[in-house]
Amino acid sequence: MLYPIVVFFIGLVLIGEAPGQPIGAPSHDRPYFMPQDERDRIRELIQREVWAKEEYARVKAAAEKGEGYWSAFLYALEDDPRYLPAARKWLLAYGERGGDIYKARERLNDPDFFKGGQPGIPQVYYNLDVSPMVAYDWVYKGLTAEEREVIEEGILTSARFRMRSMDRWSQTPNLVFKPTYMVAMAGLVTGNKELLDWGFYRKPGSSRGGYFQVLDVMLKDGGPWAEAPIYPITHNSLLLMAKMSWYLRLWDGKDWFSDRSPNGGSPKGLMDYYIDTAYPIERTGYGPGQIRVATYGDGSTSAKGDLFLVNPASEKSVSMTEALAAAYNVSGDPRYAAFLALAPDYQPNLVDRRPLPEKVELPPAPSKIWPTSGLAMLRSDESPAYWTSGSAIAVFQLMTQGYGHDHRDKFSITLHGAGRLFYPDYNAAQYENPAIGWTRNSIAHNTLIVDEGETRNATPTGIRHEFTPEVKFLSTSASGVFEGVDQTRALLLTREYLLDLFHAASKTPHTYDYVLHSFGKPRPTTPELFKPSTAPVRRYGLMVNPQAMATGEPWSLDFVIKEEPKSEKVADEEEAYAPEKKEKKGKKEREKENYGQEWYDPTATLRVTMAAEPETLVTYGMGVEAVPMLVARRANLQETVFVVTHEPFADAAKPNITRVTKLARTREAIVVRVDAGDYTDYVAVAFGPQEDMPRHVLASTSEPRTTFAFKNYGYLRVARDGRVTARGGWIGFRIPQAKGPLTMNGHPADTERSEGYLVFGEIPTEADPPLQVDPECPLPVKASPAVVRLAPEDGRLVTFTIQNVLKEAVSGWIEFDLPKGLAVEPARREFGPLHPGNTVQISVIFTTNQPAGGRYIVPYRIIYRPAGAKAEVRTAPKGMTITVGPVLESVYQSPQPGVYLVNAPRYIAKLDMFHGLFRYLADDNNTARLDGTPLFTFSDGQKDLLFEGTERAFTWPTEVPAGLAAHTYDRARYRILFFNDRATVIMDPDWTQFAKTYFTLPGEWISPEGPPQWKRIAAVDDSGKEFDAQPGAQVKVAAAELEFPGARWNLCFEFKPAQEVSFNGAGMKFQLRNSLGDNWSVGFCKPGKLDTWRQWWKQN
């Protein structure tokens, strides 16, 4: 939607169509930001309040000393011409220097400044002082036309520099929002149509558009900002929204803070989101305590601090006090006042900080979900006591959607209990290079990991929730977070504990790891069963001192938090900077920490208890930055459910839960019993989206008369005296050792007693069949190639080798379960009779018909009949990997460095994760022509930027279609685009800081049959006509073919446009013009088929 805007000044009429209510004309004459009712409010405060009298005296003293801002304020407040000269002088100087951005005028007049990659422009992103603009409005009537012109020219100069910079370059939404705010404010005070259009309405539907466009795109579900939650605070998005809402309210008297965009977002909704995701008060000994906010993604909890709604005890942490104060100023919301009252240093002022009421009350704390954003906050106590009781539990869950600055954290949780954050989303290293493979990866989050891989963004297939006084239920289901795996994470939070039911199911076997990270020290309840282990290698190679046990029994482990004061020695070690660095940075004072005994005295403990499951490997150890971690692994399974309770308690209290038992399982549901000293809980949960809410009937495997019939979920508690409280979709149940009465969903319900069982509702005579799995195939099977690489319309022969290790001959066939767009010929490939000890090879052809690109784990199974047997044996599926189109996979292989593996239809490539150096290239027959040495390096003509010694770099991979962006030394950014038969390299002109890139291809190829030779070089003359040239000629090269003796595939190169290439044996050197999109490609072709290879590009 376009938002037309028409402006008429003076007597402004601003007509526009925008999210929420459009900006109209101001409701009064200038000063727009000091209407009469605002003047009256300030004057009344000065007359009535002692603090206001003192503040007024301070302001007057500052104005009398010539401070321009306060002089302008008093001029507007009192209409006193004595204050005009100081304000005028200050504002004229501001205008004459071109506003607040140094050299803005000079750079706008420099035609070359905006041609290159984005330079350092911190003033565009970080200069946020609008006081000269506001002051200009306050004194506008006292200025001459000539003075106004000078001041406005300065305002417009800096605004236009911001606009030009953001039109040429860009950044993340939180950064672009700041110049957007500044331009919009400049438009309001000057009435300039260009600025108003740009600042409020540009780029409809863009997260980097005008003010209203950004609010509509970035604020979802009535609350969250669509980036990691630290960014609207550290980069002031929320603060600027509150301030803009305040200035617009002064402008026209409307409530812009609560105004909702078409997508339902508002500045108020964002402020409320932070309150709705805040944990209970942590008693620190500093004032009433600190209130921590749930964080995730970049900028989340770290050794450097955390995000706090108010009053953090450590100055290292990020406080929302300023944003909260601005929100309170514009809204007067008493909830905000209650939190601001916790800040010892909060002081009102005359301009934009309201005084707090004498009496404040902390608000209720409801549980809440934001389904579009994929976020949820569960609170065990939803009353105001949540904040202060010290016993409330809070669980924050990320679902499966993506967000800006995100991590591979899908399905992850954080947990706060007993006054402490136990399970953080720990940000060990901000913007950690992917090569390290920890902070931004799934391994660093409290989630489920499949085959040591990385979670992917996915739209949930189902979100179910019900929040009641007894239990908060949330179930999130999704498919594709891991390829071919369906997952459901069901959380049930009671006042005492969290029950976590994490289900994963696939048609093929996988390894499933349930992972937790805690600030508590791990203490297993059976330490004698844990031994030093080397089991968690590869992906868990950074875990220190792992201890492991294998078990099929229930098990428990405590996480214990006992804070200890930091010694002076430790603090000094942390501050041990080189003296010269101290001098360069100026005097650095140690960040103050205000923790007292109220923080250090308590001990907080959380007990993890997991229900029994055969062949569970439990490992704990220290993760990165000595944050303890726990991993429970189950391997070679199609599906599993991790049944886990998390029970926090404090000081001398003891855990109440004694055992967690899985009573019954079907393919679609589970029933669990939680035994505790004071109660017994039964929980029934269905897996998957449950769109039609089908009925489930489960009977206990150990006590078949104990039966449960339900829809969706059910929770019931049997108290020690036999009373029963139930919530959820119970149809009926029969349970032992319960007397009643029964309260069902808040109302009395009829029951009966029968042979020692309490019976409610209708219980079907037959239960759903228990979970059954097919037997493992006893015949070893191997597929070749191991990865089947296909183009969207393609075919490839695959050979299966089957060995008979049984004592009798077998016959059978292979059955495939293929996704849409994939087929196999023949559809049924039979084998046998295969005699004992013999091996057979059978081949099929996989074909594609435009399936979606990506990586598929295709299930296949052997169905066989032993000689003389009547029945066939249907075995459990195995999985084979098929890729369609170029597909990138992150491969961590500790202790070896991580690599990006690209499987493309006609080649295989590997690139270093750290900087993207291209080190491996194999043709369609898996013949490697490069392994270890770089395919290419580059420089800016003076300094090497990409080479084996590159020390500062970052990479951004794309899985499908495969692609890689990388920067080196913050001076160059390059991209590699992977296609079916080639990889194309191009420099990014928006981020590269120089005009030409100098490439070197060392040409250290693998060629066992003899040195490779240039078979053909296609050169271009001055008229553009191609001709064949020799390596030594000084010509522009359009393409070249490098021949390997006796090979089925040759290397091909292409340059667009043709470039001057210097050949050095089998290597090359050339330059690319960065701003013009010059690029080069490498791939494989059949010998002598260079033109055919080039033709593909023209056709595709």
C-alpha positions, 0 to 999 in steps of 0.5 A: 500500500502506498501512503500519499502525503500532501503538506501545506504550511503554514496552517499545516494540513497533513493528509496521509494514509498510514498504519493506525491514524494518519498524522494530521495538522497540529491542533494549535499554533507554534510552538508545536511542542509546547501547547497551552495545556503543557505549559499549564501542567509545567507551571502547576508542577512548579507551584505545587511540588518541591522537586519541581521548584528546585528543578525550575531553579536549576533550569533558570540558573542554566539559562542565565549562564547562556545554555541554549536549550534551557533558554529556549525552554523558558522562552516557550514556557514564560514567553520571556524575551530575555531568554531568546538571545542565548537560544538564538545564538546556539541555534544559529551556530547549529545551523551554520555547521550543518546540523549535528552531523560533522561534514554533512554539507561537504559530503553531500556535495562530494559526488564520489562519497556515495559511490563506494561501499558503506564507510564509517558513518556512526553519526548517522546511526548514533546521533539522536539528540533532537534538543536543537530541533525541539528548541527551534520549535520553541523559539520559532516565533521569536526568530526572523525569517533569515534566522529561520532559514539558517537554522532550517538549512542546518536541520535539513542538511543533516537530515538529507545526509541521513536520507542519502546514506540510507538510500545508498546503504543500509543496516539492520532495522534497529539501526536504520530506525534511528536516522528515520526518527531523526529525519521524521523529527526534522520534518515535523519542526521544518514542515518539509514535505521531503523529510516528512515523506521519507521519515514517516512513510517511505518504503511501505512494507519494509522493516527499513522504511518510514517510522510508521512502516517500521512499526507495522512490519517490526511489531508483531502480535501486539508486542515484540519487535522482530529482532532479538529483544536487546536491540530495541533497548540498546539501540533505543528503538523503544525509547524513540517510539515513546519520545516520538509518541510524546512529541506527536501527542504535543503536536495534535493531542492524540494517543500515538503511544497506544495507536495500533498499526494494521498488524496490531503493533504499537509502542505501548505493546512493545513496552508491555512485552518487556513487562510480560517477559520479565522474571520475578524480582531478584533480591540483590541487596541493592534497593528492592532488587533487580528485574531481569527480562527474558532474552534470546539471540544476539545480545542475550545473557552473558558474562558481561551482563543481561537486560533488566527492566529496572535497577540492575545491581551491576553497571555492566548490564543493560537497564530499560529505565530510560525507555520505561521512563519515556513510556511512563511519561507519554502514557501515565500508566501506573504499571510503569510507575510501579516498576520505576519506583524500584529505581533508586535514582529515578528523578522527575523533571519538567520536560519529559519525566513525570513524577511518580504517584505516592502509592504504587502497586506491582501489576498482575503477571499473566502468562502469555503467548505471541504466536506470530513471533513464536514466543511464550512466557509461562508464569506459575503465579499470575498474581502480583505476588509473582514479582515478590514472593521469591517462589514463582517459576517463569519459563520462556519459550522460543517456538520455531520462527525466525527473527532478526539477529537470531540463533539456531535456538528453535524450541529452546527454553529459559527458566527462572525459579527460586529467585535465580535464572537457572537456564539462560540463553547464554550469549558466550560471544556476541557475533561469534564467528560461525567457525567456533560453532557454539554461541549461535548454534543449537548446541548452546541452547536448551533444546533438542538436537538431532544428529548433532545438527542445527535447528532451522526456522519453521512455521509451527504446525500447531500451537495449543495452550491453556493457562489455568490457576493450577497449570499452564499448558503450552504445546508447540509442534513443527515439522522441518526444524530438522529434515524429516523430523516432527517435533512437539514440545509440551510444557506444563508449569505448576506452582512447584515444577515444570514438566517438559515432554519433548517428542521427536518422530521420524520415518528414519532413525536418528540420534536425539540429544536433550540439552540443558545449560545452567548457571547452577553447578551440576551435582548428580544424585548418584555421582558414583554412576558417572565416570569420565567420558570421551563419548561426546566428541565432534559436536561436543568437543568444547565440553570440558571434563565430561562425566557420563553414565548409560542408564535405562532407569530414572535419574536425577541431577541438581543444579546448585547456585550459590553466588560468591563475591568476586575477589579483588584479585579476580576483578583486577585480572579481568581489568588487566589491560595494557597501560598504553591501551588505558591511556588511549581509551582515557581513564577507565573506572571499574564497572560498579557492582552493588550486590549485597548479602541478600544476593550472596546468602541464599542457595538456589537449587533446581532438580532435573528428573528424567523418566526411564528410557532404555539406552540413555546416555547422560553426560554433564560437564562445563561448556564454553565460559564454564557454563555447566551443561547436561546432555541426555542422548538416545541413538538410532531411534525413529522416535522418542519422548524425553519426559523431564521435570524441573523443580526449583527450591531454595535454601534448606527446602528439599525437592518434593518430586520422588519419581517421574514415570511414563505410564503409557505411550501410543504413536500420538500421545503419552501419559505420565505420572509425577510422584511427590511427597504431597501429591501425585500428578497425572499428565496426558498430552497428545503430540502434533497439531491436533487440528480436529482434537481426536480422542485418545485412550491410553492404558497403563502398561504396568496397571492396565486398569489405570486408564485415561481418555482425553482430547488435547491434554489433561492434568489432574492432581491427587492431593494427599487426602485424596481430593482431585483437581483436574484441568484440560480435555478429560473425557474419562479416567480411572486412577488408583488411590484417589477418593475425591471429590473431583473439581474438573475445570473449576467445577464440581464433577461426579465420580464413582469408586470401583474396586479401589479406583476413582472413576470419572466420565466415559472410559472406552473398553479398548485402549489405543494400540501401544507404540510399536516399531518394525524390527531392524533390518538384519541385512547390512545395506550400503548405498552408493553414492552416499549422497545423491546429488540431483538437479531439479530435472535430473536422474542418477544411478544409485547402487545398493549392496546387500549382504546376507548374514543370516543362516538361510537364503532370503528374497525381497525388495527395496521399498522407497518413501519418496517426497513429491517431485522425486521418483525411482525406476524401477518402482520395485527392485527385487533381489534374491534368492540371496544365499547365506554369506553372499552379496548382491548389488542392485541399481535404481535410477532416481529422477526429479521433476521439479521438487523443491530444492533442498536436502531430503532424508529419504526413507527406504526399507528392506522387505524380505522373506527367508527361504521356506517362510510364509510371512514377509519381514517388514524392517525398520526404515533406513535413511538416504540423503538426496540433495536437489540443487546446490545445498549447503551444510555446516559441518562441525568436526572437532577438533578439526575446523568446521567447514561449509559443505556444498553438494551441487548436482555437478560438483562438491565444494568445501569452504572454511567457516571462518573466512569462506576460503574455498579449499575443496572442489570435486567433480561429478564423479567425486574426483577431487581437483582441489583439497587443502590449498585455496581456490582463490585469494584476493587483495585490494592491490596493497594488502592481502585480505582473503588468504590462509592467514586472514585473522578477522572475518565473518561468514553468513551461509545460506543453505538453499540455494547454497550461498555464502557471504563473507567479510574480511577485515571490515574492508571487503565483502564477497559473495559466492553463489552456487549453481547446479554446475558452477560457483560464481564469485562477486564482490558486494559493492555496498560493503567493499571499501575499494574500487578493484579487487585483485584475485589470485588463483594459485592453480595447485590442482590435484592431477595424478595423471600429469600436469593439467594444461589449458585446453582452450582460452576464449579471448575477446578483441576490442570489437567484442568478437571471441577468438582462441588465445594462448596463455601468454597473450595479453588479452581479455579472457571470457572463458577458459578450460583447464584439461586434466589428462585422462579425466572425464571432467575438466575445470571451466572458468568464465568472466563476466565481463571479459577480464585481463587475465595473467596466466601462471602455469595452471593459475591465474591473476585478474582484477574485478571492478567492484561497483560494476558487478564484475564476477567470475565462475568456476565449474566442470564440463566434459572435455571440449565442452566449454561452450556447452557449459557457458551456454547453460548460463545463458539459458538459465 
